[in-house]
């Protein structure tokens, strides 16, 4: 397929999903029509994004490789669902995306497209030799955009790519491809530099029911404010975290296709909501249930999201496990945001508390007799004594 043919196919229609970025969508529609699209369809997916993707991720403490909170991965199923709905509405046989041939998003989008509409055909310009041989990299495309007077956010001075949604903003490519290059301060778009964040901390309270954030209480300009709508809770958490510089990370991750990638991410509100949820689980969640959830559900759910397998039977199974694990996660977490840090000031639960102050106290005996621990230690030590004796017999050092 020629470059010209690729571009002609791309001009049939454009779908824009408002899953939360601060983009001017009126301007985006004007731009789309100006460069050749016949129609532009803008769909508000923010509530769906929060309730169906972000909240389940919070419930299972989803995380990839110990640091990445999956902000990009979470948005792709919502966008793909919207694109296929638009394609079906317009009787389109093709959909397209601008993902590179080296990244994760091509996999995420296309697996979603094929699950949602098995008969759909996908145009992926970055994997078409006639396209990538003409435009080998971003600098070539920036030059093309300049020649054709197509407005884009990237520039030769700031050549990194950005992808923003309600949960986060990602930055990669350009000067960031050197993993030892410090990101320039003017790159970060969502959060205040923690060093320049307010000197006064901001305290707020989160209430959870069945693992879901159901209420956020804060003081705003001297007045008490309470929000209970899922989208409003997420927006309020974002506002607090952004103002105090919370949620920045800079990592090298392993992409699904096998390439290592350096990425910088801002994930403000989601960082705090997840951390508060994890803290509450320490108070109200059974130890063994938590271990099984962490080792099996959290790991595999995060992996499925990252690898683009949201529309899969394993994701549905894992999500049912998440719901079951969260039926007793009820309580209140008192929180603080301050100069890039989120901290918990206290937590409580009236219905699901597994913590006993009396049992844990070092100042009273309570219902737990310390002498009972001797038998517990003795049983636990049986195999270790045998292991130690075996090592000693071999002359090996423990």
Buried (B, 14 or more C-beta within 10 A) or exposed (E): EEBEEBEEBBEBBBBBBBBBBEBEBEEBBEBBEEBEBEBBBBBEBBBBBBBBBBBBBBBBBBBBEEEBBBBBBBBBBBBBBBBBBBBEEEEBEEBBBEBBEBBBBBBBBBBBBBBBBEEBEBBBBBBBEBBBEBBEEBEEBBEEBEEEEEEEEBEEEBBBBBBBBBBBBBBBBBEBEEEEEEBEEEBBBBBBEBEEBEEEBBBBBBBBBEBBBBBBBBEEEEEEEEBEBBBBBBBBBBBBBBBBBBBBBBBEBEBBEEEEBBBBBBBBBBBBBBBBBBBBBEBBBEEEBBEBBBEEBBBBBBBBBBBBBBBBEEBEEBBEBBBEBBEBBBBBBBBBBBBBEBBBEEBEBEEBBEEEEEEEEEEEEEEBEEEEEEEEEEEEEEEEEEEEEEEEEEEEEE
